[in-house]
Amino acid sequence: MSDTVYLDHAATTPMVPAALEAMTAQLRSVGNPSSLHASGRHARRVVEESREAIAQAVGCRPGEVVFTSGGTEADNLAVKGVFWSRRAADPRRVRILASAVEHHAVLDPLHWLAGSAGAQVDLLPVDRHGVVDLDALRACIEQDPGSVALISVMWANNEVGTLQPVEDVVALAAAHGIPVHSDAVQALGAVPVDFAASGLDALTITGHKVGGPYGVGALVVRRELEVTALVHGGGQERDIRSGTLDPPAIAGLAAAVELSVKHQADHATRMAALRDELVEGIRGVVPDATLNGHPTHRLPGNAHLSFPGCEGDSLLMLLDARGIECSTGSACSAGVPQASHVLLAMGRGDDDARSSLRFSLGHTSTSDDVAAVVDAIGPCVERARAVRR
C-alpha cells in the first residue's frame, strides 16, 4: 500500500492524527452519555465539549448541532424531517425544490417522498458548469410560494467540484419564508463555511471527509425550524435523532472539524496548486481531455476530467492496476456502470458522461502523486480507447 497513489479524497480521506488520538482516548472510557452516574456524566461532557467545538468551527450555536451517523442520515433528516413538519403545519406545502446535481443522499429521499408521501419535487436546471439556474429557482418559487416546503442546494458538488451560490439561493427563499438546506459535506475544510453568515436553516457535515472517523456526522439546524424525527426512541438530540450517542466518534469528529477549519486557507492554497499541476500535466499528455465543472468557482482539490473515446470505468481499472486510485464520481453510487447524472444535467451526452474520472486531492497528496498520474495517464487512455474500438 506504500506505493499506492490515493486520489479519491472526496470519497473518504485518511484520519488525521488529532482525530485518531481524540477518538482512541475515549475508546478506553466507559459511559453512556444519557446515564446520570459519574461515568455517564464524563461521556456527556465529551459530547457537549465536542458539540461546542464544532459549533465554533462552523459558525452556529451549540444547540443547533444534531449528531447523526453521517452525511446520508443528516441529508435524509433534513429533507424528510423538514418536509413532514412543514406540510403538517400547512397541508399546501407539498413542493420541494432542489438542484438536479444533488448527491444521491438528497435525490433519493426526494424521489422516495414523491412516490410515498405525496411530495412534488422540482429539480432545478444547472448551466454547463453545473451552477444552479437562479432565474429558474426564482420562477419556480414565484409560481406558488405558499406550496414550497423546502429548498435544498448543495454547497459544493461532489463530482465536478462546482461551488453553488448558496447565499443567493437563501436570499430568494427568505423573501417567501422558505427554509433552505445545504449539503456541505464536500465544502467543509475546503472552502470557508459559516452557517450563521450563510443564512441557511440546515447544513449537513460528516466526519470521514475532513479527516475524522466513519459513521459520524451532524445536521446543523436552526432551533426555530421544526424537524420531524426519522428515528424514535430515547429522545436524544432535541428529540430529532434518538439513539445512544458515540462519544469516541464524536470526539474524533470534533477534532477533525476544528483542524480542517483552522487550516482551511493554507490547505486550499496547496490543493489548488496541486490540482492545477495535475490538470496541466494530464492535458499535456492527453490534449483532448476536458476539465468539467466551473473553471474558477470550484473546490480546490477537485479535478474532474472527461477523456473522449474512453469508458471511465475501464480507465479507472487500468489506473488502479498501476497503483493509482481515483473514481468515476460518487462512491456512494458506485458499483454499477452508469452515466453521471451530474454531467447529464450539465448538458453532456451519455458517452461523454461515461468517459470521466474524478481525481480528488487531500491532506496526504503530494507532487509525486501528481507526477505518477501524469506518467500513467497516456498509456492508460490509449488502452481504454483501444478497448472501445
N, C-alpha and C positions, 0 to 999 in steps of 0.2 A: 504493500500500500504506500510505501515511502516514495515510490516512483509515480504515483497517481497524480494527475493534474486535475484538481477538482474545481470545476467552473459551473457549479449548479447551486450557488448560494441562495438563489431565490426560492429554491425548493426547501432547503434547510442549510444552516451554516453551523460549523463546529462550535461547541460550547466554549465560551471564554473562561479563562482560569478563575476570574472573580465569581462567576455564576456557579461554576463547579464547586468552588470552595464553600460558598454560601449554602448550596444545596446539601453537600455531603456533611457539613457541620450539623445541620438539622436532622439528617437521617439517623444520627446517633441518639436523638432525643425521642421520648415518647410523650404523647398527649394529644387528645382531641381538642381542637380549638373551641368546641362547644361545651366542654366539661368545666365544672366550677372549681375543681381542686387545683393545687399548685402547678401540676404538670400541664393541665388544660389551660391555665392562665398564661403559662410560659408560651405555649403554642399559639394562643390568641395574640400575645404580644408580638410574636414573629410575624403573624399575618397582618396585624394592624400597622406595624412599622414598615412592612413591605408595601402596604397599600398607600401609606403616606409618601414613601419614596417614589412610587410610580406616579402618584398624583402630581407631585412637584415636577417630575420629569416631563409629563405630557400636558401640563397646564390645566389641571382640573382640581376639584375638591376631592379629598379622600373618600367621602361618602358616595362619589359618583363612579368609583371603580368597583365593578362587579366581576369577581373571578369566575372563569369558565375553564373548560378543558382545552381551549384553544380557539383559533380563528373561526373554524367552521361552526362551532357551537355558538360563538358570540354573534356571528352573522345571522344564524337561524333565530337566535333570541331576539335580535333587533328587528328583523323583517317580520317574523311571525308575531312576536310579542307586541310590537307597536301596532301592527295591523289589527290584531284582535282587540286591543284596548281602544283604539280609535273608532273602530266600527261598532263596538259595544256602546260607546258613548254617543255615537251618531251613525245610525244604520246607512246613511247616504255615503259614508266614506268607504268605498269599496275599491278605489283605484290605487295602484302602486306604480310609481314611475321610477325607472332605473335605466342606466346606460346599457347598451347592447353588448358592451365588452366587460361586464362584471365577471368576477370569479364565479365558478360554479357553486361555491358556498352561498352565494346570493341568488344566482339564477335558478338553481334547482329548488330552493324553498319557494321562490316566486311561482315557478311552474306548478309546484305542489299546491300552493294556496289557490291558484287559478282553477286547478282541477278538483280540489277537495273542499275548498272553503268559500267559493263564490267570488274570489278576488278578480278584478280586471287589471291585467298587467300591461303597461305600455312601455315598450323598450325604446329608448331614445336613440336616434341615429348618431353616428360619430363621423368625423371627417377622415380624410385619407391618412392622417397621422394618429387617429384614434382618440381625438379630443371630442368630448360630447358637444352636440349642437345646442347652444344656449337658446337660440331662437326657437328651435323645436321644443325645448323644455318650456319656454315661456308660453308658447301657443298651447301646449298640452295642459299646462296649469290653467290658463285663462279659459280654456274650453269649458271647464266646470270646476272651479277651485274647491267648492264645497264637497266634492266627491273624492278628493285626494286624501288618502290616509297617510301616505309616507312617500318620501323620495330617497333613493339610495344610489349614490355615485361614489365609486372608489377614489381614494386619494391618488394612487399610482397603479398603473396596470401591471399585473404580474407577468404578462407575457412580453409585451413590447416596450414596457417601461415608461409610457407616456404619463405625464402628470396632468391631473384634471383640475379645472378651475373651480375648486370646491367652494371658495368664498363667494364666487358669482352665483353658484347654484344655491347657496344658502340665502343670498340676498333676494333672489327671485322667489324662493319659498317663503321667506319671512314676511313678505308683503301680504301673504294669504294665511299666515299662521300654520304652515305645514312643516312638520318635523323632518329633519334630514339626517340620514345615517351615512357614514363613510367607512369603508373597509380600508384601514391604514396599515395593514399587515406588512406590505412591501415598503411603505413610506417611512415608518418609524426607524430612526437611526441613519437613514439615507438622506433625508431632506428634513428641514425644520417642521415639526408637528406640534401645534399648540391648540388644544381642544377649546379653551375659552376664547382665544382670539379668532378661531375659525367660525364661531357661531353655530357649530354643529350641535345636534341634540344627542347623537350617539356615535361612537367611534370604536372600531374593532382593532385589537392588537393581539399578538401571540408571541410566545417565548422563543420558539426554535428558529425564527427568522432574524433574531437580534443577538444570537449567542447564548440564549437561555435553553432550558430543558424542553423536551417534547411534552405535549399533553397538558399545557397550562397556558392560559391567555386571559384576556379580560374584555368585557364590553364596558367602555366608559359611557355612562348615560346620565343625563341631567336628572336630578331628583324630582324635578317637576313633571317629567314625562312618565306617563303611566305605561307600564310594560307587563303584559300577561305572561306568567311563568310557563315554561315548557315542561319543567320537572317540578313535581310537588313532593314534599317530604318534611324536612326539619325546619324549613323557613329561613335557611341561611341566606346571606347576601341580599338583604332587604326583601326577602321572600320572593325574589325574582329568580334565583337559581339555588334550589335546595341541594343538599349533598355535603358530606363531610369534606371540609377543606383540606388541602395538601400543603402543610407549612413548608416542607423542604422544597417542593417545586415552586411555590410562591416566592420563597426567599431567593431561589435561583433566577426566577423571572425578574424580580425587582433589581437584583444586582446587574443583570444583563441590560435591562431597560435604562437604568441610571448610567451605565458605562457607555452605551450606544448613543445616548443623547449628549452626554458630556463631550464625546469625541466626534460628534456628527460632522462638524465643519471640516476638520482635518481628514476624516475618513472619506468624505465626499470628494475632496480635492484629489486625494490619492487614487480613489476608484475611477474618477473621471479621466485622469491621466492614463491609467492602465487601459481603460475602455477605449480611449481614442487610439492608443498604441495598437490595441488588438484589431480594431476596425480597419485602421490604415494598413496594418500588416496583412490582414486577410484580403483586402481589396487589391493589394499589390500582387498577390498570388492568384486570386480569382477576381479579375476585373469586373465581371458582371454580377458579383454579389451585391445585394442592396440592403441597406440598413432600414429596418422597419421602426415605426414609432416617430414621435416628434423629434426633429433634429437637435433641438436645444432643451426644450422643457421635458426632460426625461430623467429617470433615475440614473445616478452617476455610475453605477456598476452594471448596467444592463446593456448588452449588445445583442440584439435580435436581428438575425440576417436571413435573407432568402437566397438560395443557391439554385438558379434556374436549371432545370433538367435533372434535378436530384429528388429523391424521396427522402424527406427529413429523417424518417426512422432508420433507413439504410445508412445514411451518412452518420447518424448518431452511433450506430453499432460499429461502423468502421473506425470512428474515432475512439470508441470505447476499447476496441481491440488494441489500440495503441496507448492505452492508459489515460485517455482524455475523457473526462466525464462532463457532459452538458445535458441539455434536454431539448425537446421539441415544443415545450410550452409548460403548462401547469402540471406538476407531478401528481396533483390530486385527481386529474382526469386522464392520466397516462395509462398505458397498458393496452389500449385499443387504438390502432392507427386511424386517425381521422383528421380532417382539415380543421385548422384553428378557427373557432367561432369569432375570435378577435379579428383576425386578418380578413375573414369573410365580411364582417361588419364594416371593415375599413375599405371595402370595395374590391378586394383582391379576388382573383379567380380560384377555383378549387385546387388546381395544380400548383399554383403559386403558394396557396395557403398550406399545402402539404410539403413544401420544399424548404422549410425554415428551421433554424436552430436558434436556441437561446443560450448565450454564454453569459452567466451572471457571476460577477466577481464579488469577493468578500474579504474579511479581515485577514485571511491567510494567503490571499492571492499575491503573486509576485510577477516581476517582469520575465522570469524564467518560465512561468506558466504561459504567459502570452507567447513567448518565443516557441514553446513546444507546439502550441496550436497553429501558429503561422507555418511552422516546419511541416506539420502533418496535413494541413487542410488541402493542399493542392493534390497530392496523390489520392486522398480520400474522396474528393469531389470527382476526380477522373474515374475512379472505380464505381462510384454511385451513379454517375451518368452512363457508364458502360452497361450497368445492370438494367437501366430503364430503356436503353436502346434495344 
